Amino acid sequence: MLLRSALGDELRRTRLEQGRTLAEVARQARVSMPYLSEVERGLKEVSSEVLAALCAALGVELPDLLVAVAFQLSAANSVVTAAPVRRLTSGRFETAAPPAPRPGDAYALAA
């Protein structure tokens, strides 16, 4: 799952939980409605300034949004099994297991 998709999912979920329209949030955040729609669908990368404006329009704290996104990414990552890594060593490919996730990995993104 891409970061922009997880951010968009969380922004849309928050907006819908509040019963607000795309037009209302876009107007309050001072972005166009088509742009907000693309952000929510994970089609556009969002700058930190626009993300802050969207958080303000939705009445959520940026760190809280990032923690929710981190948990979403962590959950999505735990479902996917990583393929073994192949490294070129001494002219030969060796297969190594991908690194195991460590406790707190999801929190590193939010920090």
PyMOL commands that set and color helices and strands:
alter all, ss='L'
color gray80, all
select helices_A, chain A and resi 3-17+22-29+33-40+48-58+62-79+105-110
alter helices_A, ss='H'
color red, helices_A
select strands_A, chain A and resi 85-89+92-96
alter strands_A, ss='S'
color yellow, strands_A
deselect
rebuild
show_as cartoon
